[in-house]
Amino acid sequence: MAREKELEPAADAEGGPERSYREQLEYLNPIAQPLASRKLTRKLYKCIRKATKHKQIRRGVKEVQKFINKGEKGILVLAGDTQPIDVYCHIPIMCEDRSIPYAYVPSKSDLGAAAGSKRPTCVIMIKPHEEYQETYDECLEEVATLPLPL
């Protein structure tokens, strides 16, 4: 059994992020639309890491909801594997009403890790900042082109 455990991490390393992305897709909620592609998910995580360094993110349902109501703009990133969905199913509607672009990523634990937290996070708002404006604009453009759910 010890040998099997040794082989598992090696298999994960060989599979790379594509395999884990596919595995994460199995746990998505039915409302997780529009879903970011694997490439866009990586870009969003990169942008979140940069925004965290400059303290330009809003984290968590309560905080994000408060700042959406105050009229703050940015990109909203939601975790697609949050249970129960009642926790945050009203956020996309708020975004559509205020023309805020949003996208779902497959994992709340990866979303929390990108924000420098040990805890999983189900919603993050990335605010624009001149230090990472190029990355932000790329993400904004790609998220805005994702088809909205009906």
C-alpha positions as CSV (number, residue, x, y, z in Angstrom):
1,M,0.0,0.0,0.0
2,A,2.9,2.4,0.7
3,R,4.1,1.8,-2.8
4,E,0.7,2.7,-4.3
5,K,0.7,6.0,-2.3
6,E,4.1,6.8,-3.7
7,L,3.0,6.3,-7.3
8,E,-0.1,8.5,-6.9
9,P,1.7,11.9,-6.7
10,A,3.9,11.0,-9.6
11,A,0.8,10.2,-11.7
12,D,-0.7,13.6,-10.8
13,A,2.5,15.3,-11.8
14,E,2.5,13.6,-15.2
15,G,-1.2,14.3,-15.8
16,G,-0.6,18.1,-15.3
17,P,-3.2,20.7,-14.9
18,E,-5.4,19.5,-17.8
19,R,-6.2,16.3,-16.0
20,S,-7.1,18.0,-12.8
21,Y,-9.2,20.6,-14.6
22,R,-11.2,17.8,-16.2
23,E,-11.6,16.1,-12.9
24,Q,-12.8,19.3,-11.3
25,L,-15.5,19.7,-14.1
26,E,-17.2,16.6,-12.6
27,Y,-18.2,18.6,-9.5
28,L,-19.7,21.6,-11.2
29,N,-23.0,23.1,-10.2
30,P,-25.8,23.2,-12.8
31,I,-25.7,27.1,-12.7
32,A,-21.9,27.3,-13.5
33,Q,-22.3,29.2,-16.8
34,P,-20.3,30.8,-18.4
35,L,-17.4,28.5,-17.5
36,A,-13.9,29.8,-18.1
37,S,-11.7,27.5,-20.3
38,R,-8.6,26.0,-18.8
39,K,-6.4,28.7,-20.4
40,L,-8.7,31.5,-19.2
41,T,-8.9,30.0,-15.7
42,R,-5.1,30.1,-15.5
43,K,-5.1,33.8,-16.6
44,L,-7.8,34.6,-14.1
45,Y,-5.7,33.0,-11.3
46,K,-2.6,34.9,-12.4
47,C,-4.6,38.2,-12.4
48,I,-6.0,37.4,-8.9
49,R,-2.5,36.7,-7.6
50,K,-1.3,40.1,-8.9
51,A,-4.4,41.9,-7.6
52,T,-3.9,40.3,-4.2
53,K,-0.3,41.8,-4.0
54,H,-1.8,45.3,-4.5
55,K,-4.8,44.6,-2.3
56,Q,-7.2,45.1,-5.2
57,I,-9.6,42.1,-4.7
58,R,-12.9,41.6,-2.9
59,R,-13.3,38.2,-1.4
60,G,-16.4,36.3,-0.3
61,V,-20.1,36.6,-1.0
62,K,-20.9,39.2,1.6
63,E,-18.1,41.6,0.7
64,V,-18.5,41.2,-3.0
65,Q,-22.3,41.8,-2.8
66,K,-21.7,44.9,-0.7
67,F,-19.4,46.5,-3.2
68,I,-21.5,45.5,-6.2
69,N,-24.4,47.4,-4.6
70,K,-22.0,50.4,-4.0
71,G,-21.3,50.4,-7.8
72,E,-17.8,49.1,-7.8
73,K,-16.6,47.7,-11.1
74,G,-14.3,44.8,-11.9
75,I,-14.3,41.1,-13.0
76,L,-16.2,38.7,-10.9
77,V,-14.8,35.1,-10.6
78,L,-17.1,32.5,-9.1
79,A,-16.3,29.0,-8.0
80,G,-18.4,26.4,-9.9
81,D,-18.2,23.7,-7.2
82,T,-19.9,25.6,-4.3
83,Q,-22.5,23.8,-2.4
84,P,-25.3,24.7,-1.7
85,I,-25.8,27.0,-4.7
86,D,-28.3,29.1,-2.7
87,V,-25.3,30.7,-1.1
88,Y,-24.3,32.7,-4.2
89,C,-26.9,32.1,-7.0
90,H,-28.1,35.7,-6.8
91,I,-24.6,37.2,-7.6
92,P,-24.8,36.5,-11.4
93,I,-28.1,38.3,-11.6
94,M,-26.7,41.3,-9.8
95,C,-23.8,41.3,-12.2
96,E,-26.0,41.2,-15.3
97,D,-28.1,44.1,-13.9
98,R,-25.0,46.2,-13.5
99,S,-23.1,45.0,-16.6
100,I,-20.3,43.5,-14.6
101,P,-18.5,40.7,-16.4
102,Y,-18.3,37.3,-14.6
103,A,-17.1,33.8,-15.2
104,Y,-17.0,30.5,-13.3
105,V,-13.9,28.5,-12.6
106,P,-14.1,24.9,-11.5
107,S,-12.6,24.9,-8.0
108,K,-13.2,27.1,-4.9
109,S,-10.1,25.8,-3.3
110,D,-7.9,26.9,-6.2
111,L,-9.7,30.2,-6.2
112,G,-8.9,30.7,-2.6
113,A,-5.3,29.6,-3.1
114,A,-4.9,32.1,-6.0
115,A,-6.0,34.9,-3.6
116,G,-3.4,33.8,-1.0
117,S,-5.8,32.2,1.4
118,K,-5.7,28.7,2.9
119,R,-9.5,28.7,2.9
120,P,-11.7,28.0,-0.2
121,T,-13.4,31.1,-1.6
122,C,-16.6,31.0,-3.7
123,V,-16.6,34.6,-5.1
124,I,-13.8,37.1,-5.9
125,M,-14.0,40.5,-7.5
126,I,-10.8,41.7,-9.3
127,K,-10.5,45.4,-9.4
128,P,-8.5,47.2,-12.1
129,H,-5.1,48.7,-11.2
130,E,-2.3,50.2,-13.3
131,E,0.4,47.7,-12.0
132,Y,-1.3,44.7,-13.7
133,Q,-3.6,46.5,-16.2
134,E,-2.4,44.5,-19.2
135,T,-3.3,41.1,-17.6
136,Y,-6.6,42.6,-16.3
137,D,-7.5,43.9,-19.8
138,E,-6.8,40.5,-21.3
139,C,-9.0,38.7,-18.8
140,L,-11.7,41.3,-19.1
141,E,-11.8,40.9,-22.9
142,E,-12.0,37.1,-22.7
143,V,-14.6,37.1,-19.9
144,A,-16.8,39.6,-21.8
145,T,-16.8,37.4,-24.9
146,L,-18.1,34.4,-23.0
147,P,-21.7,33.6,-23.8
148,L,-24.1,34.5,-21.0
149,P,-26.6,31.8,-19.9
150,L,-30.2,32.1,-21.0
